[in-house]
């Protein structure tokens, strides 16, 4: 009986060893131990971008440069998966990424080395993800730099948007303030709305803060930061062009808009 028990124990140990040793390398170890953050470059960022793209959070170029697009992809990923939303890729964010995505390292690095334009979306065969070959291949990411400056908006635009965010949402959580700024930007790109920041904000009946004069309150630094975060790519609303407070809304029309999500006291709609 004792020999039989020992034999079963040794068999269990052998099976466990084979299971662990037989796991794919990327499941045993992924990324390095460093915290990856905006401004970083290199292999960790390449893996980060590839994994985020695999599950649809990143649609930019996989180039190993942690710029604003990668930053907001990380934050959106963290938000959707219930992680601390800080844009820093530490142990918990890495673990979740490894669990829900794949990384075909050899394919990705080969395309970068050749200078190919490619993607890394899950569910699409790798052979279909190489778009075209650029002349003069090679990885140019070493010379690339992450851009921190939002383009296309004047200081007046940013100030006016901060006024609107403060007047409309200063009592909301931070993500709710970013969401209001994102709605303004989404309207700016939508053909049904004016094509200037001032035109969007001062469109008749568009914002309560304009109607009741709160647009002219002095915004705090939080409202300004929320505007910059939205300009640099964070859209917590998922593309909304309307929002309303269900506790105070009296318009039947707004209730009939397709709803996307609720953030704080506001419901965001298409």
C-alpha positions as a Markdown table, in Angstrom:
| # | Residue | x | y | z |
|---|---|---|---|---|
| 1 | Unk | 0.0 | 0.0 | 0.0 |
| 2 | Unk | 2.8 | 2.4 | 0.9 |
| 3 | Unk | 4.6 | 1.7 | -2.3 |
| 4 | Unk | 1.4 | 2.3 | -4.2 |
| 5 | Unk | 0.9 | 5.7 | -2.5 |
| 6 | Unk | 4.5 | 6.7 | -3.2 |
| 7 | Unk | 4.1 | 5.7 | -6.9 |
| 8 | Unk | 1.0 | 7.9 | -7.2 |
| 9 | Unk | 2.8 | 10.8 | -5.5 |
| 10 | Unk | 5.8 | 10.5 | -7.9 |
| 11 | Unk | 3.4 | 10.3 | -10.9 |
| 12 | Unk | 1.6 | 13.5 | -9.7 |
| 13 | Unk | 4.9 | 15.3 | -9.4 |
| 14 | Unk | 6.0 | 14.2 | -12.9 |
| 15 | Unk | 2.7 | 15.4 | -14.4 |
| 16 | Unk | 3.0 | 18.7 | -12.7 |
| 17 | Unk | 6.5 | 19.1 | -13.9 |
| 18 | Unk | 5.6 | 18.3 | -17.5 |
| 19 | Unk | 2.7 | 20.8 | -17.3 |
| 20 | Unk | 4.9 | 23.6 | -16.0 |
| 21 | Unk | 7.9 | 22.9 | -18.2 |
| 22 | Unk | 5.7 | 22.5 | -21.3 |
| 23 | Unk | 3.9 | 25.8 | -21.0 |
| 24 | Unk | 4.7 | 28.3 | -23.8 |
| 25 | Unk | 7.5 | 30.7 | -23.0 |
| 26 | Unk | 5.3 | 33.7 | -23.2 |
| 27 | Unk | 3.0 | 32.4 | -20.5 |
| 28 | Unk | 5.9 | 31.7 | -18.2 |
| 29 | Unk | 7.4 | 35.2 | -18.6 |
| 30 | Unk | 6.1 | 38.2 | -20.4 |
| 31 | Unk | 7.5 | 41.7 | -20.3 |
| 32 | Unk | 10.4 | 42.7 | -18.1 |
| 33 | Unk | 10.1 | 43.7 | -14.5 |
| 34 | Unk | 10.0 | 47.4 | -15.1 |
| 35 | Unk | 6.9 | 49.6 | -14.9 |
| 36 | Unk | 6.2 | 50.8 | -18.4 |
| 37 | Unk | 5.0 | 54.4 | -18.7 |
| 38 | Unk | 4.6 | 57.2 | -21.2 |
| 39 | Unk | 7.9 | 58.2 | -22.8 |
| 40 | Unk | 9.3 | 54.6 | -22.6 |
| 41 | Unk | 10.7 | 52.9 | -25.7 |
| 42 | Unk | 11.8 | 49.4 | -26.6 |
| 43 | Unk | 10.7 | 45.7 | -26.5 |
| 44 | Unk | 8.3 | 46.1 | -23.5 |
| 45 | Unk | 6.4 | 48.8 | -25.4 |
| 46 | Unk | 6.3 | 46.7 | -28.5 |
| 47 | Unk | 4.7 | 43.8 | -26.6 |
| 48 | Unk | 2.4 | 46.2 | -24.8 |
| 49 | Unk | 1.1 | 47.7 | -28.1 |
| 50 | Unk | 0.8 | 44.3 | -29.7 |
| 51 | Unk | -1.2 | 42.9 | -26.8 |
| 52 | Unk | -3.5 | 45.9 | -26.6 |
| 53 | Unk | -4.0 | 45.7 | -30.4 |
| 54 | Unk | -4.8 | 42.0 | -30.2 |
| 55 | Unk | -7.9 | 42.8 | -28.1 |
| 56 | Unk | -8.8 | 45.9 | -29.9 |
| 57 | Unk | -7.7 | 48.7 | -27.5 |
| 58 | Unk | -4.9 | 50.0 | -29.7 |
| 59 | Unk | -5.2 | 50.8 | -33.4 |
| 60 | Unk | -2.0 | 52.8 | -33.9 |
| 61 | Unk | 1.4 | 51.7 | -35.2 |
| 62 | Unk | 3.3 | 49.1 | -33.3 |
| 63 | Unk | 6.6 | 51.0 | -33.0 |
| 64 | Unk | 7.9 | 50.5 | -29.5 |
| 65 | Unk | 7.2 | 54.2 | -28.5 |
| 66 | Unk | 4.9 | 54.8 | -25.6 |
| 67 | Unk | 3.2 | 58.0 | -26.8 |
| 68 | Unk | -0.3 | 59.4 | -26.1 |
| 69 | Unk | -2.2 | 56.8 | -28.2 |
| 70 | Unk | -0.6 | 54.0 | -26.3 |
| 71 | Unk | -1.2 | 55.8 | -23.0 |
| 72 | Unk | -4.9 | 56.2 | -23.6 |
| 73 | Unk | -5.2 | 52.6 | -24.9 |
| 74 | Unk | -3.7 | 51.5 | -21.5 |
| 75 | Unk | -6.1 | 53.7 | -19.6 |
| 76 | Unk | -9.1 | 52.4 | -21.5 |
| 77 | Unk | -8.0 | 48.8 | -21.0 |
| 78 | Unk | -7.5 | 49.5 | -17.2 |
| 79 | Unk | -10.9 | 51.1 | -17.0 |
| 80 | Unk | -12.7 | 48.2 | -18.8 |
| 81 | Unk | -11.0 | 45.5 | -16.8 |
| 82 | Unk | -11.5 | 47.2 | -13.3 |
| 83 | Unk | -7.8 | 48.0 | -12.8 |
| 84 | Unk | -6.5 | 51.2 | -11.3 |
| 85 | Unk | -6.7 | 53.8 | -14.1 |
| 86 | Unk | -3.3 | 55.5 | -14.1 |
| 87 | Unk | -1.7 | 54.8 | -17.5 |
| 88 | Unk | 1.1 | 52.9 | -15.7 |
| 89 | Unk | 1.8 | 49.3 | -16.8 |
| 90 | Unk | 2.8 | 47.6 | -13.6 |
| 91 | Unk | 2.4 | 44.0 | -12.4 |
| 92 | Unk | -1.4 | 43.8 | -12.3 |
| 93 | Unk | -1.9 | 45.4 | -15.7 |
| 94 | Unk | 0.7 | 43.1 | -17.2 |
| 95 | Unk | -0.9 | 40.1 | -15.7 |
| 96 | Unk | -4.3 | 40.9 | -17.0 |
| 97 | Unk | -2.9 | 41.7 | -20.5 |
| 98 | Unk | -1.1 | 38.3 | -20.6 |
| 99 | Unk | -4.3 | 36.6 | -19.5 |
| 100 | Unk | -6.6 | 38.1 | -22.1 |
| 101 | Unk | -4.3 | 38.5 | -25.1 |
| 102 | Unk | -1.6 | 36.9 | -27.2 |
| 103 | Unk | 1.7 | 38.2 | -28.4 |
| 104 | Unk | 3.3 | 36.7 | -31.6 |
| 105 | Unk | 6.8 | 38.2 | -30.8 |
| 106 | Unk | 8.6 | 36.7 | -33.8 |
| 107 | Unk | 6.0 | 37.9 | -36.3 |
| 108 | Unk | 5.8 | 41.4 | -34.8 |
| 109 | Unk | 9.6 | 42.0 | -34.6 |
| 110 | Unk | 10.2 | 40.6 | -38.0 |
| 111 | Unk | 7.7 | 43.0 | -39.6 |
| 112 | Unk | 9.3 | 45.9 | -37.7 |
| 113 | Unk | 12.8 | 44.9 | -38.8 |
| 114 | Unk | 11.6 | 44.7 | -42.4 |
| 115 | Unk | 9.8 | 48.1 | -42.1 |
| 116 | Unk | 6.5 | 46.6 | -43.0 |
| 117 | Unk | 3.1 | 48.2 | -42.2 |
| 118 | Unk | 1.2 | 45.6 | -40.2 |
| 119 | Unk | -1.4 | 44.9 | -37.5 |
| 120 | Unk | -1.7 | 42.4 | -34.7 |
| 121 | Unk | -5.5 | 41.9 | -34.2 |
| 122 | Unk | -6.8 | 38.8 | -32.5 |
| 123 | Unk | -8.9 | 36.5 | -34.8 |
| 124 | Unk | -7.2 | 37.6 | -38.0 |
| 125 | Unk | -4.5 | 35.3 | -39.5 |
| 126 | Unk | -1.1 | 36.8 | -39.3 |
| 127 | Unk | -0.6 | 36.3 | -43.1 |
| 128 | Unk | -3.5 | 38.8 | -43.6 |
| 129 | Unk | -2.1 | 41.4 | -41.3 |
| 130 | Unk | 0.9 | 42.6 | -43.3 |
| 131 | Unk | -0.3 | 45.6 | -45.3 |
| 132 | Unk | 2.6 | 46.6 | -47.4 |
| 133 | Unk | 6.4 | 46.8 | -47.4 |
| 134 | Unk | 8.1 | 50.2 | -47.1 |
| 135 | Unk | 11.4 | 50.9 | -48.9 |
| 136 | Unk | 14.4 | 51.2 | -46.7 |
| 137 | Unk | 13.2 | 48.8 | -44.0 |
| 138 | Unk | 14.5 | 48.6 | -40.5 |
| 139 | Unk | 13.3 | 49.6 | -37.1 |
| 140 | Unk | 13.3 | 53.4 | -36.8 |
| 141 | Unk | 11.7 | 53.4 | -33.3 |
| 142 | Unk | 15.1 | 54.1 | -31.7 |
| 143 | Unk | 15.0 | 57.6 | -33.2 |
| 144 | Unk | 11.3 | 58.2 | -32.5 |
| 145 | Unk | 10.1 | 60.3 | -29.6 |
| 146 | Unk | 6.7 | 60.4 | -27.8 |
| 147 | Unk | 4.8 | 63.5 | -28.4 |
| 148 | Unk | 3.2 | 65.2 | -25.3 |
| 149 | Unk | 1.7 | 68.3 | -27.0 |
| 150 | Unk | -1.9 | 68.3 | -28.2 |
| 151 | Unk | -2.1 | 69.7 | -31.7 |
| 152 | Unk | -4.8 | 71.6 | -33.5 |
| 153 | Unk | -6.2 | 73.6 | -30.6 |
| 154 | Unk | -5.4 | 77.1 | -29.5 |
| 155 | Unk | -5.1 | 78.2 | -25.9 |
| 156 | Unk | -8.4 | 79.9 | -26.3 |
| 157 | Unk | -10.0 | 76.6 | -27.4 |
| 158 | Unk | -8.6 | 74.8 | -24.4 |
| 159 | Unk | -9.6 | 77.6 | -22.0 |
| 160 | Unk | -13.2 | 77.7 | -23.4 |
| 161 | Unk | -13.5 | 73.9 | -23.1 |
| 162 | Unk | -12.2 | 74.0 | -19.5 |
| 163 | Unk | -14.9 | 76.6 | -18.8 |
| 164 | Unk | -17.6 | 74.3 | -20.3 |
| 165 | Unk | -16.3 | 71.3 | -18.4 |
| 166 | Unk | -16.2 | 73.2 | -15.1 |
| 167 | Unk | -19.7 | 74.7 | -15.6 |
| 168 | Unk | -21.2 | 71.4 | -16.7 |
| 169 | Unk | -19.5 | 68.8 | -14.6 |
| 170 | Unk | -17.4 | 70.2 | -11.7 |
| 171 | Unk | -19.3 | 68.0 | -9.2 |
| 172 | Unk | -18.7 | 64.8 | -11.3 |
| 173 | Unk | -15.9 | 62.3 | -10.8 |
| 174 | Unk | -12.8 | 63.0 | -12.9 |
| 175 | Unk | -13.7 | 60.5 | -15.6 |
| 176 | Unk | -17.0 | 62.3 | -15.9 |
| 177 | Unk | -15.3 | 65.6 | -16.5 |
| 178 | Unk | -13.1 | 64.0 | -19.2 |
| 179 | Unk | -16.3 | 62.5 | -20.7 |
| 180 | Unk | -17.9 | 65.9 | -21.1 |
| 181 | Unk | -14.8 | 67.3 | -22.8 |
| 182 | Unk | -14.9 | 64.2 | -25.1 |
| 183 | Unk | -18.5 | 64.9 | -26.1 |
| 184 | Unk | -17.4 | 68.4 | -27.2 |
| 185 | Unk | -14.6 | 66.9 | -29.3 |
| 186 | Unk | -16.9 | 64.3 | -30.7 |
| 187 | Unk | -19.4 | 67.0 | -31.8 |
| 188 | Unk | -16.5 | 68.9 | -33.4 |
| 189 | Unk | -15.9 | 65.9 | -35.7 |
| 190 | Unk | -19.6 | 65.2 | -36.3 |
| 191 | Unk | -21.1 | 66.6 | -39.5 |
| 192 | Unk | -24.3 | 67.7 | -37.6 |
| 193 | Unk | -22.4 | 70.1 | -35.4 |
| 194 | Unk | -20.3 | 73.3 | -35.9 |
| 195 | Unk | -16.7 | 72.8 | -36.7 |
| 196 | Unk | -15.2 | 75.1 | -34.1 |
| 197 | Unk | -14.9 | 74.7 | -30.4 |
| 198 | Unk | -16.7 | 78.0 | -29.8 |
| 199 | Unk | -19.4 | 77.0 | -32.3 |
| 200 | Unk | -20.1 | 73.7 | -30.6 |
| 201 | Unk | -20.2 | 75.2 | -27.1 |
| 202 | Unk | -22.3 | 78.2 | -27.9 |
| 203 | Unk | -24.7 | 76.4 | -30.2 |
| 204 | Unk | -28.2 | 77.4 | -29.0 |
| 205 | Unk | -29.5 | 75.0 | -26.4 |
| 206 | Unk | -26.5 | 72.8 | -26.5 |
| 207 | Unk | -25.1 | 73.2 | -22.9 |
| 208 | Unk | -26.9 | 74.2 | -19.7 |
| 209 | Unk | -23.8 | 76.0 | -18.5 |
| 210 | Unk | -24.1 | 78.5 | -21.4 |
| 211 | Unk | -27.8 | 79.0 | -20.7 |
| 212 | Unk | -27.4 | 79.7 | -17.0 |
| 213 | Unk | -24.1 | 81.6 | -17.2 |
| 214 | Unk | -21.9 | 79.1 | -15.4 |
| 215 | Unk | -19.8 | 78.9 | -18.5 |
| 216 | Unk | -18.1 | 82.1 | -17.2 |
| 217 | Unk | -17.0 | 80.6 | -13.9 |
| 218 | Unk | -13.2 | 80.3 | -13.5 |
| 219 | Unk | -12.3 | 76.7 | -14.1 |
| 220 | Unk | -10.0 | 74.8 | -11.7 |
| 221 | Unk | -6.9 | 72.8 | -12.7 |
| 222 | Unk | -8.9 | 69.6 | -12.7 |
| 223 | Unk | -11.2 | 70.8 | -15.5 |
| 224 | Unk | -8.2 | 71.9 | -17.5 |
| 225 | Unk | -6.5 | 68.6 | -17.1 |
| 226 | Unk | -9.7 | 66.8 | -18.1 |
| 227 | Unk | -9.7 | 68.8 | -21.4 |
| 228 | Unk | -6.1 | 67.9 | -22.1 |
| 229 | Unk | -6.8 | 64.3 | -21.4 |
| 230 | Unk | -9.7 | 64.3 | -23.8 |
| 231 | Unk | -7.7 | 66.2 | -26.5 |
| 232 | Unk | -4.9 | 63.6 | -26.2 |
| 233 | Unk | -7.3 | 60.7 | -26.9 |
| 234 | Unk | -9.2 | 59.6 | -23.8 |
| 235 | Unk | -12.9 | 59.1 | -24.6 |
| 236 | Unk | -14.6 | 57.4 | -21.7 |
| 237 | Unk | -18.0 | 57.8 | -23.5 |
| 238 | Unk | -17.3 | 55.5 | -26.4 |
| 239 | Unk | -18.0 | 58.1 | -29.0 |
| 240 | Unk | -21.0 | 59.9 | -27.4 |
| 241 | Unk | -22.3 | 63.2 | -28.9 |
| 242 | Unk | -25.0 | 63.8 | -26.2 |
| 243 | Unk | -25.4 | 63.4 | -22.5 |
| 244 | Unk | -28.0 | 64.2 | -19.9 |
| 245 | Unk | -28.8 | 63.9 | -16.2 |
| 246 | Unk | -31.7 | 61.5 | -15.8 |
| 247 | Unk | -32.8 | 63.2 | -12.6 |
| 248 | Unk | -33.4 | 66.5 | -14.2 |
| 249 | Unk | -33.9 | 65.8 | -17.9 |
| 250 | Unk | -37.4 | 66.8 | -19.1 |
| 251 | Unk | -37.0 | 66.3 | -22.9 |
| 252 | Unk | -38.6 | 63.2 | -24.2 |
| 253 | Unk | -36.3 | 63.4 | -27.2 |
| 254 | Unk | -33.1 | 62.9 | -25.3 |
| 255 | Unk | -34.5 | 59.8 | -23.6 |
| 256 | Unk | -35.0 | 58.3 | -27.0 |
| 257 | Unk | -31.3 | 58.7 | -28.1 |
| 258 | Unk | -29.3 | 55.4 | -28.2 |
| 259 | Unk | -27.6 | 55.2 | -24.8 |
| 260 | Unk | -24.0 | 54.1 | -24.5 |
| 261 | Unk | -23.2 | 54.2 | -20.8 |
| 262 | Unk | -23.6 | 56.0 | -17.6 |
| 263 | Unk | -20.7 | 57.9 | -16.0 |
| 264 | Unk | -21.4 | 59.6 | -12.6 |
| 265 | Unk | -24.8 | 61.3 | -12.9 |
| 266 | Unk | -24.8 | 61.5 | -16.7 |
| 267 | Unk | -26.0 | 59.1 | -19.3 |
| 268 | Unk | -24.0 | 59.4 | -22.6 |
| 269 | Unk | -25.8 | 58.8 | -25.9 |
| 270 | Unk | -25.2 | 58.6 | -29.6 |
